[in-house]
């Protein structure tokens, strides 16, 4: 309907990448600041929590900067699929959630990361 907007595809992908990166870097950084507290909150060991926090930070930076972007996006997808699995089957949280956050947010990040994975992040990448 609006073919003239196709010229902005790469800009749209950069903005999508930056949004994904902001969310994951912030989440990972907060995890790394207090790994014991975060481990208790999510029911994982401290070492696994540190690994996930570091993966979130590195994956987010990779997506933002366009460095190994498809590997970074695939890793972020796996992390969020793990969060969705935990919220559905362990915590029994609904899509929107009630007392705890639902898994709609996590699924949205899976889809956003999938777009990055399948497009390679667009034209503006450093080392894809």
C-alpha positions, -999 to +999 in steps of 0.1 A: +000+000+000+029+024+008+059+012-012+077+044-006+082+034+030+104+004+020+133+028+018+131+030+056+134-008+062+170-006+074+162+023+097+133+003+111+155-027+117+181-005+135+154+009+158+141-026+165+176-038+172+182-009+196+149-016+215+158-053+219+193-043+230+181-018+256+158-044+272+183-072+273+214-051+283+194-035+311+180-069+323+213-086+321+231-057+339+206-058+367+210-095+370+248-092+372+245-064+399+227-088+423+230-123+410+221-139+444+189-119+447+180-125+410+187-163+414+164-164+443+136-146+424+138-168+393+145-201+411+179-208+395+214-213+408+236-183+412+260-195+385+233-201+360+219-167+368+253-151+362+256-169+329+222-158+318+229-122+328+261-121+309+245-137+279+218-110+280+243-082+281+265-097+254+236-107+232+221-072+235+254-056+226+258-079+196+223-070+184+228-033+189+262-031+173+256-056+146+284-080+157+276-117+152+241-104+151+223-136+141+241-157+168+233-130+193+196-129+182+194-167+184+208-167+219+183-140+230+155-161+215+166-191+236+168-171+268+133-157+263+118-191+253+132-203+286+115-174+304+082-182+286+085-219+295+091-211+332+062-187+334+038-211+317+047-244+332+065-237+365+049-204+377+016-210+359+014-174+349-012-164+322-004-146+290-010-112+306-002-123+342-018-112+374+003-112+405+034-117+384+042-104+349+027-126+322+047-140+293+033-117+266+063-094+271+088-123+267+070-136+236+071-102+221+109-101+226+112-136+210+094-123+179+114-091+178+146-112+180+133-135+154+129-106+130+166-096+137+177-133+132+158-137+099+168-104+084+204-103+096+196-070+112+195-051+079+222-033+061+238-015+091+258-043+107+295-044+116+301-082+113+272-104+108 
